[in-house]
Amino acid sequence: MTPVNPPPLDRTSPPPLPDAGPAPSAGVRARLRHVAYGDPRAVAELLPRLTERQAAGLDPLPTGPAAVAPRLLRAHRQEIRSLPDDTRLLLLLAAADQHPVATHAFLRAVAAARLDTRPLEAADVPGVAHATLDGVEFRDAWTRIAAYEAASPADRREAHRLLARVLSGKGEAPRRSGHRAAGALGPSARLAAELRTSADRARAAGDTALAGALAERAAALCADPGTRTRLLAGAAADAWRTGDADRARTLAARTDDPALNGALALRAGNAAEAFDALLTAAIRHGRAGVPAQYGAARAGRGSAGRLVGYDSARTPLQERGAGRVGEVVELLALVTEAAVYTGDLRRCREAFLVAHWLGVPPPGALGGLAVAVEGRYEDARDLLKRTAGRCGPGGDPTLLVHAGIAALMLGDHTRAATATLRAATAARTRGTLATVAQAMEFRAYADFWTGRSRAAEAAAREALELAYATGQDNGACHLRAALAMFAAVTGDEEACREHARAARSDALARGLGLPAALAQWALAFLDLTGGRFPAAAARLRALAGFGPGHGHRAIRHLATPHYVEAAVRTGDTRVARAAHADYHRWASAVSSPDDLALSARCRALLAPGAEAVDHYRTALDLHARGTRDYERARTELLFGGALRRLRRRSEARDRLHSALEAFESFGAPHCAARAREELRALGTPLSPAPTPRTDPTARLTAQQLVIARMAAEGATNREIADRLALSPRTIDHHLRGVFARLDIRSRIELVRLLGDDAPGSR
């Protein structure tokens, strides 16, 4: 029989869009590649069949090969069935060994059954699969799936039973249970219980993908509805952690678990609703209901002015076991993240009260945030330092993310970078891709504030792609706002406005105050560096008035130095002085050199004439002890301008030259242009900044460099736009800028230039 091969297609090309039907959102496009195992043919087959709600990301995408691309799967099955029987048997055994997760038992099973592996050569010739030292490597995921599904159910069961028999080593019990369950004929309470225990073991060992597969199979074998629902909820949570968002949502739809629904809403729904669902779930996990004292405290929280304590020894949660405590702590950590996303930090007090009453330690940054919103900055500092200090290697990824957030609030960007990097590493080790994206969200901040703008932008773009792929649309919204801020710093006005517009649109629809406020700040900073001071001041004043879901107290606080600058330029300093007073109180409490430096800069801006000089000197002394080199350069720029107006020309020239060099190294052309204007006002001759002939990329901004490299690799404008979450029009604008800066006229010249001259290409 002649093998039937799937039609040839470049497997690296992006999925083509359908001729008709709803256009999928950026997040859906990324998830399409995931459910299609990265195969463009499967994406092309699935796209026209998406419903309007699926294309918009409101409903989960189809999961399972037969639901995603039945025609492609049928063609692959025909190809497998054209192979000799002995070859198909070996391929089935290899596929079963990798289904649904790898168990690494193929070679032992072959030896135990005394099978001859030479028939695998028949699969190697057409490129279906080939033997390796570890077993069998299939051409792609669809070929592996077809090798499994082309066999009869009886043959599949026999393959799993053989694999189960050889998995007898230490620590292999969960995988053995998985194969035993796959070989079962029907529901079995005994097997379901064994699988549940094995899933718990796999989860404890950090093998989240295996735990989810075992829990889902246990649910299929379980006859009790209540137990089945709990198993499905566990499987959904595991699927979510591993980044399989659509499978998680599909499984979650078969349960009614408020904790699970709250967690999913936090990442891809309305964050305010997520807060309520998660807090309710935490209370239910810890107690049968909300205590009367808690209800009274919640009702009177506005007048109390302090967090009220309760005697947690009345019926301590610890008596119910460490597992229950861990569940409550995890839920309260998610509650904290919901409060951070919405910008309603006052509600951290509610979560703090619940933790105190239940007798569990407030997780992560919860305690620090709860007292900070009351203005108890010294207490907040102590609690946040305690949280930030828990950033050792090998810790829980979620708590490491909280350590990074706490460090950012304290102005300790070095520790924030360490904590978030370790969080991402720990999450990758455990296979929890969802947490990797969350860690990288905040890692980008640490890089950005310390002047590593290109590293920050690269981290944010990588995190954005991962957030979309793992179904975390709220995280993606936050990252687009961060990219708007980075674009504002690098002077990329069009990209800044596009990212900010998209971020604010999604944020307002989902109640996300954090990205909404950050996008507003990015636009204000773009105005500030562009000399549009009234517009910048107006945006930042509006930011101060926005409530939860629209604004964010922490972002408003961080933007204070920029607001003071804009307000001084417009002559309206009354509100700016009050904002600076609160900013200085926080900076003094946390003793951050960077925050104290910015506070001193605000004093200088608000001081008349020569009085500003000492404040500027103090600011620069403090900057020398900090890590925010970009803001140090902006302080030098402002100081240089003030010295010029005071006719201290020599020192002004030195300060402005230092600022100019820093801005050029950061890739901040707007600020560099202002430094040049100040130097020209001093009568200082300026020569164009030298560009090394051996490095053409030095002439490009970070955004232009990313786009140029993708174009040189052969990507179309539409493909680049999809990858970077921008419009094709914006990509076209950037490529025109790339061509102008590199003095070239075609993509062929771009390929030659980047391929031959770029550093590292040789």
Secondary structure, DSSP 8 states (H G I E B T S, - for coil): ----------TTS-----SSS----HHHHHHHHHHTTT-HHHHHHHGGG--HHHHTTSS----SHHHH-HHHHHHHHHHHHTS-HHHHHHHHHHHHHTSSS----HHHHHHHHT---GGGHHHHTTTSEEE-SSSEEESSHHHHHHHHHTS-HHHHHHHHHHHHHH--STT-HHHHHHHHHHT-SS--HHHHHHHHHHHHHHHHTT-HHHHHHHHHHHHHH---HHHHHHHHHHHHHHHHHTT-HHHHHHHHTT---HHHHHHHHHHHS-HHHHHHHHHHHHHHHHSSS--HHHHHHHHTHHHH-S-----TTSS-GGGG-HHHHHHHHHHHHHHHHHHHHHT-GGGHHHHHHHHHHHT----TTHHHHHHHTTT-HHHHHHHHHHHHT---TT--HHHHHHHHHHHHHHT-HHHHHHHHHHHHHHHHHHT-HHHHHHHHHHHHHHHHHTT-HHHHHHHHHHHHHHHHHTT-HHHHHHHHHHHHHHHHHTT-HHHHHHHHHHHHHHHHHHT-HHHHHHHHHHHHHHHHHTT-HHHHHHHHHHHHH--BTTB-HHHHHHTHHHHHHHHHHHT--HHHHHHHHHHHHHHHHHT-HHHHHHHHHHHHHHS-TTHHHHHHHHHHHHHTTSS-HHHHHHHHHHHHHHHHHTT-HHHHHHHHHHHHHHHHHHT-HHHHHHHHHHHHHTT---------TT-GGGGS-HHHHHHHHHHHTT--HHHHHHHHT--HHHHHHHHHHHHHHHT--SHHHHHHHHHHHSTT--
